[in-house]
């Protein structure tokens, strides 16, 4: 079982949303965001959460769950 669950991650990401439309509507969005962050960590970015000898995907999930990284909607990227 994955901890935190997808629903917990979706609540964490959408908790700080502005407006009526949630930023994340599907598990696919969560997977894309965590995979992108894991690739950044592999490329040499510094982790934003504590912990040693952890896999990049686990670090990315923890960062997303703790609110250290944000998923931006396509509309806000266009602005």
N, C-alpha and C positions, 0 to 999 in steps of 0.2 A: 504494500500500500504506500502510496506517495503521501508524504507529510511535508508541507500542508497540502490539502486537497485542492483540486482545480477551483472548486466553489469558494474556498477560503481565499485563494489568490485573486479570484475575480472580485470578491468583496473588498480586499485590500486595495486593489487598483482603482476600483470604482468609488471607493469611500471618499476620496478627495476630489471627485469630479465637479466640474463647474457646468451648470446647465442641466437639462433634463435627460439628454441622451448619454448612456453610459459609454465610457471609452472602450471597454472590452465587452463584447457580446458572446464570445465563443472560446472554447478551449484552444482552438487554433491560434488565436491572438496571443494567448499566454505562452504557447509553445514557441511561436515566432520570436516573441520578446525575450524569453529566457535563452533561446538558442543564439540570438544575436549578441546578447550580453556575454554568454559563455565564450563565443568567438573573440570578443573584445578582451576577455580575461586571458585567453590563450595567447593572444597577440601581445600581451605585456601590460595591459591596464591593471591598475592596483585595485584589489577588492575593497569594497566599502563596508564589509562586515568582518568581524573577527573570526579567526579560525585558521588552523594550519593543516596542511596535508589533506585538503578537501578537493574534490573534483570541481572543475569550473562550472558545470551545470548546477551542482548543489549550491555553490556560492551564489550563482545568478538567481536561483529560486529564493534563497534567503534574503538577498538584496531586494527583490521584488516584494516579498511578503512583509519586510520591515519598512517599506516605503522609501528606501534609499535611492531607488531608480523609479522613474515614471514612464508610462507608456503614453505617447502623445497621439491624438487622433489625426487623421489625414488633413482635416480642415485646419487645425492649428499649425501643421507643418507648411501649409500653403501660404499662410499669412506672413 
